[in-house]
Amino acid sequence: MLDPQSWGFDRQADFTERKSQLIEAAAGASEARRPAARADLARFYLARDLAVEAKAVLDVSLAANPPSAEDSSSLVLHAVACIMSGRPDQALKELATPLSAISTTRRCGARSRLRV
């Protein structure tokens, strides 16, 4: 989920170039690969201390692909983004809620309109 080596790379890479690469990868990804590509973009934003941007990407990703028991990594990343953006209560609430009960329309406040 959070690989220290990738985190370090994302922190040291040229911001504009790396962001462009990840946005292009997410936009051009097949439907099956899109959640992973969006998670990569969110991890990049988190590594750069851009939690609100990471949360927005994850809002879109989770709305399109709700977490499952087999893969809840996007939900955990979303909780990290919520905590980093000053919404720890919402993050804890989401993590404590069974996956089957999580609403895809309300995540840490208003839904993002970002389309990646």
N, C-alpha and C positions, 0 to 999 in steps of 0.2 A: 504494500500500500504506500508507504513512505520510505523510499530507498535513500539512505544518506548520500550515496554516490550521485544519484540522479538529482537529488536536492542541491548538492554542491555545484553540479554542472549547471543547473538552472539558475542558480544565484550568480554564477560567474560568466555565463554566456552573454553575448551582446543582447540586450533586452529586446530591441525592435526586431532583430533578425530571428531570434528564438520564438518570440511571440508570433510573428508572421508564419513561421514554419508550423507551429502548433495549431494556429487558427486554420491554415490551409489544410492540414491533416484532418482536423475535425470536420471541416466543411466538405472535404472530398471523400470522407470515409463511407464505406458501405454501411447500411443500416445495422448490420451485426457488429461492426467494428466501431461505430460512432460513440457508444458509451465509454469505451476505453480511451478513445482519442480525446473526448471531452474531459475525462478524468486526468489525462496527461496535461491538458491545458490548465485545469484547475490546480494541479500540483505545482505547475510553473508559477501561477499567480500566488499560491500560498508561499512558495519559496521566496518570492519577491515581496512578501508582506502585503499583498494585495488581496486581502481576505474577502472584501465585498465583491470584487471581480470574480474570484473563485466561487463564491456562493452563487452568483448569478449564473455562471456556467453550469454549476451543479443543480440549480433550480430547474433549468431547462432539461438537463439530462435525466433527472429523477422524475420529472413530469412525463417524459417520453418513455422512460424505462424504469418503472418502480423497482426498488431493491427486492431481492429475494433472499431466502435463507441460504442459498448456494453462493450468492455474491452480494454482500451488503457493503462492499468497500466504498461505493459512492456515497452511501448514507453516512458512513464514518467520516469520510472526507468532508461531507456537508456539515457534520457536527463540528469538526475542527474549524471550518470556515466560520461557522456561527460563533464559536467561542472567540476566535481571533477578531471577529468584527463586533464584539461586545454584546453578544446574545447567548451567554452561557446557559441561562434558564431554558431557552428554547432548545438548545442542543441536548441538554440532559433529558428534557421531556421526549424528544424524538428518539433518543437512544433507549429510553425506558419503555417505549411503546412497542408492542409486538409488530413485526413487519406487516402482518395482514391488516392492521388497523391504521397504518400511516396514510394520511391523505396526500395525494399528489397535487392538490390545489393550494395547500397552505404549508409553506416551509419557511420558518424564521421570518414571518411577516409577509409582506406583499410579494406576489410572484413577479419574477423578472420577465421582461419582454424581450430579452436578448435571445437571438436565434443564432446558434453556432452549429 
